Every structure is written in structure tokens, then in C-alpha cells.
Amino acid sequence: MKVLAISGSPSRQSRTAKLIDKVSGLLQEQDIETRLVTIYDFPPDALIYADFAHPTVQDFQQKVKAADGIIIASPVYKAAYAGALKVMLDLIPEGGFAGKPVLPLASGGSPGHLLAVDYAIKPVLAALKASDIHQGVFAIDSQIGKGDGGEALLAEELDLRLTQAAQDFIEQLPLTPPRARRDADTRHVISRISL
Ligand SMILES: Cc1cc2nc3c(=O)[nH]c(=O)nc-3n(C[C@H](O)[C@H](O)[C@H](O)COP(=O)(O)O)c2cc1C
């Protein structure tokens, strides 16, 4: 089972990344493989000019295709999600999230933008035909701290919400990997044709 996390933060010291780390750790404890893609994985030209033929972009599309579930994470920028996330999502072919549950994660400076996940991120996920969109987790900056050793210190309440969201997300993941599902679908079609 594979989950791909797409982080839309352009920050090297990203708070949103701490949310991904927490959820990824919980998934890994359940033997779910997690991969992370950030804008730093792309040459800027490939992103800005939406160069679909670029090998990095094709590799990204492959990772999306191979994933059983997707985590989308972004800081709130100007009352919406970060532009860095949009340029990556624009590289995904139409219907690219079909059959994949998606867990949205977001962080913002103010609780006033709590609904950014609902009004900004979710319509894009629906356009990509995500199968199940989790209600998501929104964190405010004051809930994401740093320990003396630089490690993330999440507020207890946030930690609990992330743990619950990870658990819900695991339950939304398909029980069989995409190839097995495709083969099963094909067998189903063949048996209907032969009737
Ligand atoms: C350019 C910019 C715009 C921002 N706009 C908002 C905003 O509209 N609403 C909000 O709640 N926080 C806003 N913030 C705060 C970030 O969302 C917040 O600090 C977030 O946790 C940063 O996540 P990151 O470290 O992963 O980039 C903004 C920050 C920046 C740098």
C-alpha cells in the first residue's frame, strides 16, 4: 500500500511538513509506504511552464498514478492554498485522483482561515475526481512548536486530530493495490462480455 504526500509549502522550515511527518509516521506504523513530493523536487521551469514532457513531471505523474491514497498539505496564503501547490496539481492529468482517497492538511496563522480547506482545496480535489475527500485537519501556527533539538512539538489537541485523521484515512484506503483492482475490473468486464 502506497500513499503519496504532496506538500505545497515553499518554505524550507515548513510547519505544514510537520503535519505530514506526523501522519506519515502513523501510516508507516501500519506498514503503509509513504512518499513525499515538494516543489523542491522539480526544476522551476518545469513547474512554471507546466512542462508535461519533463522527466521529473512524468515521474511525478507516475507516483500519483501508483499511489493508493494522497495527502495534500498546504499553508494558507492570502486566504487560499499556496500557489506552489497549484502548480504541482496542474501537472496531474484529468481524473488523476480517481479511486484515491485524499487527506487534506493545512496550516495557517489565523483560525479565521480554517475554512480555506473547504472553499479552496476541496473543489480542486473534486475536479481531480478524488474518491473520498477527508474533512481534513487545519492547524494554527501556535499549535506547531519546536523542541530544543529542533524536533516538532505539536499541541496535544492537534496531535489527537491528526491521529484520528490518519486512522480514518487508513480505513478509506482500498484493500487491494491499484494493479490488482485493475485486473479484477478487467476480469469483471470480460466475464460480462462473455455472458
Ligand atoms: C505570503 C504569506 C501569506 C499568508 N497568508 C495567510 C492567510 O491569508 N491566512 C492565514 O491564516 N495565514 C497566512 N499566512 C501564514 C501561514 O499560512 C502560516 O504561517 C503557515 O503555517 C505556514 O506554513 P509553512 O511553514 O508550511 O509554509 C501567510 C504566510 C505567508 C508567508
The ligand as an SDF file (V2000), in Angstrom:
LIG
                    3D

 31 33  0  0  0  0  0  0  0  0999 V2000
    2.7960   35.0160    1.8660 C   0  0  0  0  0  0  0  0  0  0  0  0
    2.0520   34.5220    3.0800 C   0  0  0  0  0  0  0  0  0  0  0  0
    0.6840   34.6670    3.1470 C   0  0  0  0  0  0  0  0  0  0  0  0
   -0.0320   34.1880    4.2370 C   0  0  0  0  0  0  0  0  0  0  0  0
   -1.3810   34.3550    4.2840 N   0  0  0  0  0  0  0  0  0  0  0  0
   -2.0900   33.8370    5.3190 C   0  0  0  0  0  0  0  0  0  0  0  0
   -3.5220   33.9690    5.3510 C   0  0  0  0  0  0  0  0  0  0  0  0
   -4.1490   34.5360    4.4730 O   0  0  0  0  0  0  0  0  0  0  0  0
   -4.1820   33.4040    6.4040 N   0  0  0  0  0  0  0  0  0  0  0  0
   -3.5310   32.7670    7.4160 C   0  0  0  0  0  0  0  0  0  0  0  0
   -4.1860   32.2560    8.3430 O   0  0  0  0  0  0  0  0  0  0  0  0
   -2.1650   32.6290    7.4130 N   0  0  0  0  0  0  0  0  0  0  0  0
   -1.4430   33.1640    6.3990 C   0  0  0  0  0  0  0  0  0  0  0  0
   -0.0720   33.0330    6.3820 N   0  0  0  0  0  0  0  0  0  0  0  0
    0.5920   32.2800    7.4660 C   0  0  0  0  0  0  0  0  0  0  0  0
    0.9100   30.8370    7.0320 C   0  0  0  0  0  0  0  0  0  0  0  0
   -0.2300   30.2060    6.4820 O   0  0  0  0  0  0  0  0  0  0  0  0
    1.3580   30.0010    8.2280 C   0  0  0  0  0  0  0  0  0  0  0  0
    2.4330   30.6070    8.8780 O   0  0  0  0  0  0  0  0  0  0  0  0
    1.6840   28.5710    7.8080 C   0  0  0  0  0  0  0  0  0  0  0  0
    1.7460   27.7500    8.9520 O   0  0  0  0  0  0  0  0  0  0  0  0
    2.9990   28.4760    7.0680 C   0  0  0  0  0  0  0  0  0  0  0  0
    3.2200   27.1350    6.7010 O   0  0  0  0  0  0  0  0  0  0  0  0
    4.5950   26.6090    6.1190 P   0  0  0  0  0  0  0  0  0  0  0  0
    5.6430   26.8560    7.1860 O   0  0  0  0  0  0  0  0  0  0  0  0
    4.4020   25.1700    5.8380 O   0  0  0  0  0  0  0  0  0  0  0  0
    4.8710   27.4050    4.8710 O   0  0  0  0  0  0  0  0  0  0  0  0
    0.6610   33.5420    5.3070 C   0  0  0  0  0  0  0  0  0  0  0  0
    2.0520   33.4050    5.2430 C   0  0  0  0  0  0  0  0  0  0  0  0
    2.7460   33.8830    4.1510 C   0  0  0  0  0  0  0  0  0  0  0  0
    4.2460   33.7060    4.0950 C   0  0  0  0  0  0  0  0  0  0  0  0
  1  2  1  0
  2  3  1  0
  2 30  2  0
  3  4  2  0
  4  5  1  0
  4 28  1  0
  5  6  2  0
  6  7  1  0
  6 13  1  0
  7  8  2  0
  7  9  1  0
  9 10  1  0
 10 11  2  0
 10 12  1  0
 12 13  2  0
 13 14  1  0
 14 15  1  0
 14 28  1  0
 15 16  1  0
 16 17  1  0
 16 18  1  0
 18 19  1  0
 18 20  1  0
 20 21  1  0
 20 22  1  0
 22 23  1  0
 23 24  1  0
 24 25  2  0
 24 26  1  0
 24 27  1  0
 28 29  2  0
 29 30  1  0
 30 31  1  0
M  END
$$$$
